[in-house]
Amino acid sequence: MTDTTLQTIYHKKRPNFKEQTINIVHNFPTYAANYVKSLFPITGWIGRYNLIWLSGDLIAGLTAGAVVIPQGMAYAKVAGIPPEYGLYSSFVGVSMYFLFATSKDITIGPTAVMSLLIQQTVATIHATNTQYTAVELASSFALFTGIISLILGVFRLGIVVDLIPAPVIAGFTTGSAVTIAIGQLAKLMGIPKIVSTDPCYLVLGKTLAGLPKTSYDAIFGIIAIIYLYSVKYGSRYAARRWPNKERLFFFIEILRNISIVILATIISFLVNIGKKTSPISILKTVPSGLHVGLPHAGIDIFDQLGTKLISGMFILVLEHIAIAKSFGRINDYKINESQEIIAIGVTNVVGSFFHAYPATGSFSRTAIKSKSGVRTPLAGVFSAILVIIALYSTAAFYYIPDAVLSAVIIHAVLDLIASPAYIKQLWKIQFWDFMIFTVGITVTFFTTVELGIYVSTALALVVLLVRVARPRFDSLGQLNIPTKDGEKRYAYVPIDHPAFESATNPPDGILIFRLKESLTYPNSNYIETQIVEYARASTKRFYKQAEKKGDRPWNEIPLKSSDDHKAEKPRLNAVVFDFAAVSVIDSTGIQALSDLRKELNKHAAQQVEYHFANILDEKIEEVLIIAGFGVSHDGEDEIGNEKVDEETGTEITHVSTKKFFHLTLDEAVSAATNTF
């Protein structure tokens, strides 16, 4: 490719650091104003709010609120704190989110996985220190994770979410769902003295051993489970059978949680008439109203929570962003990850002043709100109205059977378990993704959700580092493509790929390599070693050995007479690199290329040409030129040493040229071939 073509491609240079700094300083007031405005996305749509949006938000908000109430109380019991605190978390979540939201569907509140983490955190701390109550630890947990979320969001660090692969999320979510479901079996069956904070396998064993001690609670629990699944699948069948009434059956399905709680409470009340002691375990007194107070924010409680805040952040952010992205794709809009993290941060910081425990996006409640026809994030306000009504009507909660709340929990969390189709897909697509998923489930089941997160994430990072540090690169051959005019045209394909049996080797003396990663410090030495070894195996060795043994370098591999068959191999003349996948070259990568050049020049006993194709970033080209690639070789001897003018004793200066940089592989191979 000619210099003119390259100048056309790179005619507009990127601004340098100084120019960027001047531009930022000059436009800082505008940037600052836009940034502050971006913190409140509501300003972009509230002015267009209308009655049609209002009707959709009202229905969706009230529907989601009817689900939030029983789930909020149930999840609080999973967390090991009184049920009203689940309502506090629910109220703050649904009432605050609309101010900062970029998703119309998300419902923030208590979730199963976060509730399990709070339960295990409190149990771990109380095993050695009971200075703080479970409620104090939970609200402080919300405060600290909220502050950390705000910092991440304000500095627009939402990119951290992209560093965690989906199998990690699926693994600890599935493991947590199994752990929660097994932990609730004892309450569902009325089996006493089962400590649900023990590792899951111990809880399962003790529950099975305690089955003979089952009480009357099991009647409520089992009937509630049967009711919930019957309504769920019955409504779906009825909707298919009578599609004109699909909307009716949809609302019957989603109101199954609150309807079973109401029915069971009425029956429980009737059972308890005239009795001083209830024959079943019931919720009893739930304080009414909201309670405001300062959360504990001292360094001592921060130390108590310690590393568990990291796993808490992990769950808060990943659950929320994964759900928001999912429903954004379904409903054709994009979310802003950093802004959503800010929303989580504000919700939890404010919630901690209401003694709420950490809240994040809930998949089930978000799905319900989405299917109910939500139009804007303002729907959360209508959910909040329903929750606040419930908070001031807690006398009605006295006779709610604990077994029914356990049934609601089990029914909800079983939906979080990864489907067999997903597991099968992981197995077929990528074995190591399947292993990460499996490790997440296993460690969570036998230890805690916190350790499950850490171990599966560590395994994912190790797999990623291995992939980066040991990337594949292809040695390319030419695949002839017939053309109507008879002109020779080639596709460049991996020479050893079984699908391209008709591919031929490149012209004699030329090697073509396609890199599949950027050239950076984790992988550059590996790539350099592999390319040099391939070149030595594919081309004839030419450099001469010193006649005297004492003059030979200690690390020189001696030529053997048995290497005579190498005479049939060509001498290496040129190496062509396809840099289409290379977006970054760091100093270690450049050093590796320089070492490669030295090794191959020595191997061929001449100056090998190095051609580069498909460089679409002028910065990559500039770096290569700085390192001595893409320059004329009149100033070097045949093995790349600097030539010195014998009369003046000065080094001959290189002359920069772009004849070694090409837009396509065809041009690069053609240029390399025509040189020799």
Summary of the structure (lengths in Angstrom):
residues: 676
radius of gyration: 33.5
end to end distance: 17.3
largest distance: 118.8
contacts: 2264
relative contact order: 0.13
helix: 61%
strand: 7%
